[in-house]
Amino acid sequence: MAAMAWRDLLLWTALVNYLLLLTWFVLALLTRATLGPWCARLFGVTQAQYNQINFGGIVLYKLAIVFFLLSPAIVLSVKG
């Protein structure tokens, strides 16, 4: 597969992953009041811990997208 085809694949995959990330972020904001107490009873975490875990996961997911999809796509664009 040519370098530009790989780059296109990485960019489309990054786009899909960013849409999933945006969905997760919106759902985390909208369901914070309803899922927080439920998770507190089920898992024994506080509302603050629930928010910290949720938004920490969002940050890690975004970093993974940047490092594993966008960085190689940029390198292939510059190199190709």
N, CA and C of each residue as an Amber inpcrd file, in Angstrom:
protein
   240
   0.8420000  -1.1710000   0.0000000   0.0000000   0.0000000   0.0000000
   0.8900000   1.2360000   0.0000000   0.5400000   2.2070000  -0.7620000
   1.3330000   3.4290000  -0.8700000   1.2150000   4.2630000   0.4070000
   2.1760000   5.1430000   0.6020000   2.2130000   5.9650000   1.8080000
   0.9880000   6.8660000   1.9180000   0.5280000   7.3960000   0.8050000
  -0.6410000   8.2830000   0.8470000  -1.9210000   7.5130000   1.1820000
  -1.9830000   6.2640000   0.7720000  -3.1400000   5.4450000   1.1280000
  -3.1440000   5.1630000   2.6320000  -1.9710000   4.8960000   3.1860000
  -1.8570000   4.7060000   4.6370000  -2.2500000   5.9810000   5.3740000
  -1.7810000   7.1170000   4.8580000  -2.1060000   8.3990000   5.4780000
  -3.6080000   8.6330000   5.4770000  -4.2630000   8.3560000   4.3490000
  -5.7120000   8.5320000   4.2610000  -6.4410000   7.6090000   5.2430000
  -5.9650000   6.3820000   5.3440000  -6.5650000   5.4420000   6.2910000
  -6.4090000   5.9340000   7.7230000  -5.2330000   6.4190000   8.0680000
  -5.0030000   6.9260000   9.4220000  -5.8670000   8.1470000   9.7160000
  -6.0220000   9.0300000   8.7480000  -6.8380000  10.2250000   8.9680000
  -8.3210000   9.8940000   9.1110000  -8.8180000   8.9630000   8.3010000
 -10.2150000   8.5540000   8.4330000 -10.4490000   7.8430000   9.7710000
  -9.5020000   7.0300000  10.1780000  -9.6130000   6.3600000  11.4680000
  -9.5790000   7.3710000  12.6100000  -8.7350000   8.3860000  12.4890000
  -8.6800000   9.4400000  13.5020000 -10.0030000  10.1980000  13.5720000
 -10.5970000  10.4630000  12.4180000 -11.8850000  11.1530000  12.3930000
 -12.9630000  10.3440000  13.1080000 -13.0330000   9.0600000  12.8230000
 -14.0190000   8.1950000  13.4770000 -13.7690000   8.1570000  14.9860000
 -12.5090000   8.0680000  15.3820000 -12.1880000   8.0280000  16.8100000
 -12.5010000   9.3500000  17.4970000 -12.2810000  10.4810000  16.8140000
 -12.6510000  11.7640000  17.3970000 -14.1630000  11.8920000  17.5440000
 -14.9270000  11.3390000  16.6240000 -16.3840000  11.3340000  16.7780000
 -16.8040000  10.4970000  17.9810000 -16.1620000   9.3580000  18.1810000
 -16.4290000   8.5500000  19.3780000 -16.0390000   9.3010000  20.6400000
 -14.9240000  10.0000000  20.5990000 -14.4720000  10.7850000  21.7420000
 -15.4600000  11.9050000  22.0600000 -15.9440000  12.5880000  21.0410000
 -16.9240000  13.6470000  21.2390000 -18.2250000  13.0950000  21.8230000
 -18.6510000  11.9340000  21.3510000 -19.8450000  11.2890000  21.8850000
 -19.6620000  10.9490000  23.3510000 -18.5060000  10.3830000  23.6980000
 -18.2060000  10.0470000  25.0870000 -18.2390000  11.3080000  25.9570000
 -17.6410000  12.3960000  25.4740000 -17.5920000  13.6440000  26.2360000
 -18.9990000  14.1970000  26.4770000 -19.8160000  14.2200000  25.4320000
 -21.1750000  14.7380000  25.5740000 -21.9920000  13.8640000  26.5250000
 -21.8800000  12.5570000  26.3800000 -22.6060000  11.6570000  27.2830000
 -22.1180000  11.7850000  28.7200000 -20.8220000  11.9950000  28.9040000
 -20.2820000  12.1740000  30.2490000 -20.8400000  13.4360000  30.8940000
 -20.9850000  14.4960000  30.1080000 -21.5430000  15.7340000  30.6560000
 -23.0380000  15.6170000  30.9370000 -23.7610000  14.9810000  30.0270000
 -25.2130000  14.9110000  30.1730000 -25.6680000  13.9160000  31.2300000
 -24.9070000  12.8570000  31.4410000 -25.3430000  11.8110000  32.3760000
 -24.6100000  11.8640000  33.7030000 -23.8720000  12.9420000  33.9460000
 -23.1010000  13.0330000  35.1790000 -24.0030000  12.9800000  36.4090000
 -25.1330000  13.6490000  36.3640000 -26.0240000  13.6960000  37.5190000
 -26.7760000  12.3820000  37.7270000 -27.0280000  11.6280000  36.6610000
 -27.8010000  10.3950000  36.8110000 -26.9170000   9.1750000  37.0260000
 -25.7950000   9.0890000  36.3130000 -24.9320000   7.9190000  36.4550000
 -23.9920000   8.0040000  37.6550000 -23.6920000   9.2240000  38.1080000
 -22.7900000   9.3930000  39.2470000 -23.2800000   8.6920000  40.5020000
 -24.5050000   8.9680000  40.9470000 -25.0100000   8.2760000  42.1390000
 -25.1700000   6.7660000  41.9440000 -25.5280000   6.3590000  40.7350000
 -25.6710000   4.9300000  40.4490000 -24.3230000   4.2200000  40.5780000
 -23.2700000   4.8380000  40.0210000 -21.9240000   4.2670000  40.1320000
 -21.4190000   4.3120000  41.5640000 -21.8400000   5.3160000  42.3110000
 -21.4450000   5.4070000  43.7160000 -21.9930000   4.2110000  44.4970000
 -23.2290000   3.8620000  44.2370000 -23.8100000   2.6940000  44.9210000
 -23.2070000   1.3930000  44.4100000 -23.0090000   1.2940000  43.1210000
 -22.5660000   0.0440000  42.5150000 -21.0880000  -0.2360000  42.7560000
 -20.2420000   0.7700000  42.5960000 -18.7980000   0.5720000  42.6780000
 -18.1650000   1.1930000  43.9060000 -18.9000000   1.9590000  44.6650000
 -18.3610000   2.5770000  45.8620000 -17.4270000   3.7440000  45.5800000
 -17.7050000   4.5050000  44.5470000 -16.8960000   5.6830000  44.2390000
 -17.7370000   6.9320000  44.4790000 -17.0660000   8.0290000  44.7780000
 -17.7760000   9.2880000  44.9680000 -18.0260000   9.9380000  43.6090000
 -18.8210000  10.9870000  43.6340000 -19.1070000  11.7220000  42.3960000
 -17.8260000  12.3160000  41.8230000 -16.9680000  12.8350000  42.6910000
 -15.7060000  13.4180000  42.2210000 -14.8040000  12.3460000  41.6080000
 -14.7490000  11.1660000  42.2120000 -13.9430000  10.0790000  41.6530000
 -14.5170000   9.6090000  40.3300000 -15.8300000   9.5610000  40.2270000
 -16.4800000   9.1760000  38.9670000 -16.1040000  10.1520000  37.8540000
 -16.1850000  11.4390000  38.1510000 -15.8190000  12.4510000  37.1490000
 -14.3400000  12.3580000  36.7880000 -13.4990000  12.1530000  37.7860000
 -12.0560000  12.0630000  37.5390000 -11.7220000  10.8640000  36.6660000
 -12.3130000   9.7380000  36.9330000 -12.0690000   8.5380000  36.1280000
 -12.5790000   8.7450000  34.7010000 -13.7600000   9.3080000  34.5770000
 -14.3670000   9.5020000  33.2600000 -13.5500000  10.4720000  32.4120000
 -13.2430000  11.6300000  32.9460000 -12.5180000  12.6240000  32.1630000
 -11.0470000  12.2530000  32.0080000 -10.4930000  11.5020000  32.9420000
  -9.1360000  10.9710000  32.7620000  -9.0830000   9.9930000  31.5990000
 -10.1250000   9.1720000  31.4710000 -10.2080000   8.2580000  30.3350000
 -10.3380000   8.9990000  29.0150000 -11.0790000  10.0950000  29.0260000
 -11.2190000  10.9030000  27.8090000  -9.8680000  11.4760000  27.4000000
  -9.0980000  11.9690000  28.3780000  -7.7760000  12.5330000  28.0830000
  -6.8380000  11.4620000  27.5300000  -6.8360000  10.2840000  28.1430000
  -5.9720000   9.1990000  27.6620000  -6.3570000   8.7530000  26.2560000
  -7.6500000   8.6980000  25.9780000  -8.1170000   8.3090000  24.6550000
  -7.6920000   9.3340000  23.6000000  -7.8030000  10.6270000  23.9580000
  -7.3880000  11.6680000  23.0270000  -5.8850000  11.6080000  22.7650000
  -5.0940000  11.3820000  23.8110000  -3.6510000  11.2460000  23.6250000
  -3.3060000  10.0540000  22.7400000  -4.0270000   8.9600000  22.9020000
  -3.7860000   7.7800000  22.0690000  -4.0980000   8.0820000  20.6050000
  -5.1540000   8.8370000  20.3500000  -5.4880000   9.2090000  18.9770000
  -4.3720000  10.0550000  18.3740000  -3.8830000  11.0150000  19.1470000
  -2.8350000  11.9010000  18.6390000  -1.5540000  11.1240000  18.3710000
  -1.1430000  10.3010000  19.3230000   0.1370000   9.5990000  19.1860000
   0.1000000   8.4720000  18.1520000  -0.9930000   7.7310000  18.0840000
  -1.0150000   6.5440000  17.2390000  -1.6790000   6.7370000  15.8780000
  -2.4270000   7.8240000  15.6930000  -3.0800000   8.0450000  14.4070000
  -2.6460000   9.3410000  13.7300000  -2.6850000  10.4410000  14.4620000
  -2.3680000  11.7200000  13.8300000  -0.8720000  11.9120000  13.6040000
  -0.0530000  11.5130000  14.5520000   1.4000000  11.6690000  14.3650000
   1.9220000  10.8760000  13.1670000   1.5730000   9.6020000  13.0280000
   2.0280000   8.8830000  11.8250000   1.4690000   9.4780000  10.5280000
   0.2350000   9.9870000  10.5720000  -0.3280000  10.6060000   9.3640000
   0.4370000  11.8600000   8.9800000   0.8430000  12.6430000   9.9620000
   1.6370000  13.8450000   9.6770000   3.0000000  13.4580000   9.1050000
   3.6230000  12.4500000   9.6910000   4.9310000  11.9950000   9.1850000
   4.8090000  11.5070000   7.7430000   3.7600000  10.7490000   7.4620000
   3.5720000  10.2670000   6.0910000   3.2810000  11.4010000   5.1210000
   2.5940000  12.4430000   5.5780000   2.3390000  13.6000000   4.7230000
   3.6170000  14.3540000   4.4160000   4.4690000  14.5070000   5.4150000
   5.7300000  15.2240000   5.2030000   6.6910000  14.4120000   4.3640000
   6.7510000  13.1210000   4.6530000   7.6790000  12.2380000   3.9460000
   7.2380000  11.9600000   2.5130000   5.9230000  11.7620000   2.3470000
   5.3980000  11.3290000   1.0640000   5.3560000  12.3940000   0.0430000
